[in-house]
Amino acid sequence: MSRVNDVGGQTGFGALRIEADEPPFHADWEARVYALNMALVRGGVYTLDEFRDAVERMAPAEYLAASYYERWLHAIETLVAERKVLGDE
């Protein structure tokens, strides 16, 4: 089954913009999302495969409208909610 993120071989997405000396993060919140994801993976809350699947389960319109780290944040929120990690059980 193909998901919205599976765009291999497709065209029409416009030119790829490459920044010279691009920083790893464009905003502080992106670095925090990255660190949070790594802590949750290392803590055994979920695996990288589960994380990737959560990104790929986003609704197509939401996926296409989101930035890279917005997709990461969505996946983290989804997985944490599914596991009730931070809430009452």
N, C-alpha and C positions, 0 to 999 in steps of 0.2 A: 504494500500500500504506500503510495507516495504522499508525503506531507509537504506543506508549503515551503519548508526550508530546503527541500530537495530540488534545487534549481540547476543542477548539472546539465550542461548542454543547452539551456534556455538562453534566449536573447531578449533585448528590449529593456534592460535595467539601467541603461545609461552608462556614461563613462565612469571608470574607477578613479576616484580622486586620491592621489597619494601625496601626503604632506612630507616635505623635507624635514628631517630631524623630528619626526612625529613622536610626542611623548607617549609613554605606555598608557597614561590616563589623561583624559581631557578635563576632568573635574575630580575634586577630592572624594565625592560620593562614589565614583567608579572604583577607586582604590579600596574603599571600605567594603563595597560589594564583593570585590575580588577576595579580600582577606576573610570576609565572613564565609564565603563559599569554601575556601580552603580549610578554615577551622571546622566547618560542619562535615566536610568530607573526611578530614583527618580524625575527627571525633567519632566517626562511624555512624553519623546520623543518616547519611545516604551515600551512595557511590557515585562516581563520575558518570557511569552509564545511566543511573537514575536521573541525575542532573540533566544530562543531555536529552533524555526522553521528556523530561518536564518542559524543557525549552521547546522541543519539537511538538508538544501537545498544545501549544498556544493556539488560539483561534487565528486563522489565516490573516484577517485584517489587523488584529492586534500585533501579530508577529511582524508583519510588513511595516507597521507604523512605529515600531519600537527600535531604539538604538541597541547596540550590542550588549551593553551592560544593563539596559532596561530589561532585556530578555533574561539575563542572568538573575536579576532581582525578582522577576516574575517566577522563575523556576524555583528559587530559594523559598519564596513565599508559598508557592504551591506545595513543595515537599514538606516544609515545616508544618503547614496546616494539615496535610494528610497524615502526618505522624504525631500531631498534637504535642510537639516538642516543648513549646513555650507556654502552653495553656494548661488548664485543669483537664484531667482525664476523666 
